[in-house]
Amino acid sequence: MNSAIVALLHCFLLADFIQSAPVSPSDPSALIEGAERAKTLVEKILRDVPAAHAATVTIEGLTLDSAHTANLQMMVTSLGIPPAPVLKQLSESFTLDVCVSRMSAGSRLYQMILEVLSGRLSGLSGLQADLRDLQTHITKMKEAFQLGVVEADQNQNQNQNLDLDLASRLHGNYGVQVAAHLTLTQLRSFCHDLIRSLRAVATYRPRPAGAH
């Protein structure tokens, strides 16, 4: 995988290796409200993905539910489209801080890729706007629970590198449409993971100090 992509993913997942201050929210309801609003927006994105796919991908036989063939996997590699950060069930090793940081990283990733693709295709602006709004909600969740935000500034230069790298790899209408297809199918999968994680976040209660 291209070195710029590897560096980008490293920065996106940096939160895995950062020990944040103990979670001590002044108003847990703010996190719950933020999670519910974010979930509503993710559900809207899921509803809009099929229309965006139909508007941008006209290659015969290539649908959202098409099997992920070896040829498509080769295109993923050649285009350098990174996978979304993995979201897991909340636990002592996969903390709320890490979970929300990965939500943020994933939403930024797809917002950035769609921005590149929008330079070659129409029909993606609605999803871009929704992902920007989602990022705002996730930021508010971080603030509500005083979660780490250290990775945000560190990603800016790497984001630009991915923009330039992906744009340089988009050759011809076929390649652009395949990139849109792969991105939208990955986005749909990430949104399903987001909904599960946001449901968990909405029911999250911090462990009392000193509890084991």
C-alpha positions as CSV (number, residue, x, y, z in Angstrom):
1,M,0.0,0.0,0.0
2,N,1.2,3.5,-0.8
3,S,3.3,5.0,2.0
4,A,1.1,8.1,2.2
5,I,-1.9,5.9,2.8
6,V,-0.1,3.9,5.5
7,A,0.9,7.1,7.2
8,L,-2.6,8.4,7.0
9,L,-4.1,5.3,8.6
10,H,-1.4,5.4,11.3
11,C,-2.5,8.9,12.2
12,F,-6.2,8.1,12.0
13,L,-5.7,5.2,14.5
14,L,-3.2,7.0,16.8
15,A,-5.9,7.2,19.4
16,D,-5.5,3.5,20.0
17,F,-2.1,4.2,21.5
18,I,-2.9,7.3,23.5
19,Q,-4.1,7.0,27.1
20,S,-6.6,9.8,27.7
21,A,-7.6,11.3,31.0
22,P,-10.3,9.4,32.8
23,V,-13.8,10.0,31.4
24,S,-15.6,12.3,33.8
25,P,-18.5,14.1,32.0
26,S,-20.3,16.9,33.7
27,D,-23.5,16.1,31.8
28,P,-23.9,12.5,30.5
29,S,-27.1,13.5,28.7
30,A,-25.1,15.6,26.3
31,L,-23.3,12.4,25.1
32,I,-26.5,10.5,24.8
33,E,-28.2,13.3,22.9
34,G,-25.2,13.6,20.6
35,A,-25.1,9.9,19.9
36,E,-28.8,9.8,19.1
37,R,-28.5,12.8,16.7
38,A,-25.5,11.2,15.0
39,K,-27.3,7.9,14.7
40,T,-30.3,9.6,13.0
41,L,-27.9,11.2,10.5
42,V,-26.1,7.9,9.8
43,E,-29.5,6.3,9.1
44,K,-30.1,9.1,6.6
45,I,-26.7,8.5,4.9
46,L,-27.6,4.8,4.6
47,R,-30.9,5.7,2.9
48,D,-29.1,8.1,0.5
49,V,-26.3,5.8,-0.5
50,P,-28.3,3.8,-3.1
51,A,-29.4,7.0,-4.9
52,A,-25.8,8.3,-4.9
53,H,-24.6,4.9,-6.3
54,A,-27.3,5.0,-9.0
55,A,-26.3,8.5,-10.0
56,T,-22.6,7.9,-10.2
57,V,-22.1,4.2,-11.2
58,T,-23.5,3.2,-14.6
59,I,-21.3,0.2,-15.3
60,E,-23.6,-2.7,-16.2
61,G,-23.8,-5.3,-13.5
62,L,-22.1,-3.2,-10.8
63,T,-24.5,-2.7,-8.0
64,L,-24.2,-2.1,-4.3
65,D,-24.8,-5.8,-3.7
66,S,-22.4,-7.0,-6.4
67,A,-20.0,-9.7,-5.2
68,H,-16.6,-8.4,-4.3
69,T,-14.7,-10.1,-7.1
70,A,-10.9,-10.6,-7.3
71,N,-10.9,-7.9,-10.0
72,L,-12.5,-5.4,-7.7
73,Q,-10.1,-6.3,-4.9
74,M,-7.3,-5.5,-7.4
75,M,-8.9,-2.2,-8.1
76,V,-9.0,-1.4,-4.3
77,T,-5.3,-2.1,-4.2
78,S,-4.4,-0.1,-7.3
79,L,-6.5,2.9,-6.3
80,G,-5.1,2.9,-2.8
81,I,-8.5,3.2,-1.1
82,P,-8.0,2.5,2.6
83,P,-10.5,0.6,4.7
84,A,-12.4,2.4,7.4
85,P,-11.1,2.2,11.0
86,V,-12.5,-0.9,12.7
87,L,-15.3,-0.4,15.3
88,K,-15.6,-2.9,18.1
89,Q,-17.8,-3.5,21.2
90,L,-16.9,-1.2,24.0
91,S,-14.5,-2.8,26.5
92,E,-11.6,-2.1,28.7
93,S,-9.3,-2.4,25.7
94,F,-11.6,-0.7,23.3
95,T,-12.6,2.4,25.3
96,L,-15.1,5.1,24.6
97,D,-12.3,7.4,23.7
98,V,-10.9,5.0,21.0
99,C,-14.4,4.2,19.7
100,V,-15.4,7.9,19.2
101,S,-12.0,8.7,17.7
102,R,-12.4,5.9,15.2
103,M,-15.9,7.2,14.3
104,S,-14.4,10.6,13.7
105,A,-11.5,9.2,11.6
106,G,-13.9,7.1,9.5
107,S,-16.3,10.0,8.8
108,R,-13.4,12.3,7.8
109,L,-11.9,9.6,5.6
110,Y,-15.1,9.2,3.5
111,Q,-15.8,12.9,3.4
112,M,-12.3,13.3,2.0
113,I,-12.6,10.5,-0.6
114,L,-16.0,11.8,-1.8
115,E,-14.5,15.3,-2.2
116,V,-11.9,13.8,-4.5
117,L,-14.5,11.8,-6.5
118,S,-16.8,14.9,-6.7
119,G,-14.2,16.5,-8.9
120,R,-15.0,13.8,-11.5
121,L,-18.6,12.8,-10.8
122,S,-21.9,14.6,-9.8
123,G,-24.4,13.2,-7.3
124,L,-22.2,13.0,-4.2
125,S,-22.6,16.5,-2.7
126,G,-25.5,15.4,-0.4
127,L,-23.5,12.6,1.2
128,Q,-20.5,15.0,1.6
129,A,-22.8,17.5,3.5
130,D,-24.2,14.8,5.7
131,L,-20.7,13.5,6.5
132,R,-19.6,17.1,7.5
133,D,-22.7,17.3,9.8
134,L,-21.8,13.9,11.2
135,Q,-18.3,15.1,12.0
136,T,-19.8,18.1,13.9
137,H,-22.0,15.7,16.0
138,I,-19.0,13.5,16.8
139,T,-17.0,16.5,17.8
140,K,-19.7,17.5,20.2
141,M,-19.7,14.0,21.7
142,K,-16.0,14.3,22.3
143,E,-16.5,17.6,24.0
144,A,-19.3,16.3,26.1
145,F,-17.1,13.5,27.5
146,Q,-13.9,15.4,27.4
147,L,-12.5,12.9,25.0
148,G,-9.1,13.2,23.2
149,V,-8.9,15.3,20.0
150,V,-5.2,15.1,19.5
151,E,-5.4,13.2,16.2
152,A,-7.4,15.9,14.4
153,D,-4.6,18.4,13.7
154,Q,-2.1,15.7,12.9
155,N,-4.3,14.4,10.1
156,Q,-4.5,17.6,8.0
157,N,-1.3,17.1,6.0
158,Q,-1.9,13.4,5.5
159,N,-5.4,14.2,4.3
160,Q,-3.9,16.4,1.6
161,N,-1.5,13.6,0.6
162,L,-4.4,11.1,0.2
163,D,-6.3,13.7,-1.9
164,L,-3.4,14.1,-4.3
165,D,-2.6,10.4,-4.4
166,L,-6.1,9.2,-5.1
167,A,-6.7,11.9,-7.7
168,S,-3.6,10.9,-9.5
169,R,-4.8,7.3,-9.7
170,L,-8.2,8.0,-11.2
171,H,-7.7,7.2,-14.9
172,G,-10.7,7.2,-17.2
173,N,-14.4,7.1,-16.5
174,Y,-14.3,3.3,-15.7
175,G,-11.8,3.8,-13.0
176,V,-13.6,6.7,-11.5
177,Q,-16.9,4.8,-11.4
178,V,-15.2,1.8,-9.8
179,A,-13.7,4.0,-7.2
180,A,-17.1,5.5,-6.5
181,H,-18.6,2.0,-6.2
182,L,-15.9,0.8,-3.8
183,T,-16.2,3.9,-1.7
184,L,-20.0,3.8,-1.4
185,T,-20.0,0.1,-0.6
186,Q,-17.4,0.6,2.1
187,L,-19.3,3.7,3.4
188,R,-22.5,1.7,3.7
189,S,-20.7,-1.0,5.7
190,F,-19.0,1.5,7.9
191,C,-22.4,3.2,8.6
192,H,-23.9,-0.1,9.8
193,D,-20.9,-0.4,12.2
194,L,-21.5,3.2,13.2
195,I,-25.1,2.6,14.1
196,R,-24.2,-0.4,16.3
197,S,-21.5,1.7,18.1
198,L,-23.7,4.7,18.5
199,R,-26.3,2.6,20.2
200,A,-23.7,1.3,22.6
201,V,-22.4,4.9,23.2
202,A,-26.0,6.1,23.9
203,T,-26.3,3.5,26.7
204,Y,-22.8,4.0,28.0
205,R,-22.4,4.8,31.7
206,P,-18.9,5.6,33.2
207,R,-17.7,3.2,35.9
208,P,-17.7,4.9,39.3
209,A,-14.2,5.9,40.5
210,G,-12.5,3.0,42.3
211,A,-14.9,0.4,40.9
212,H,-13.5,-2.9,39.6
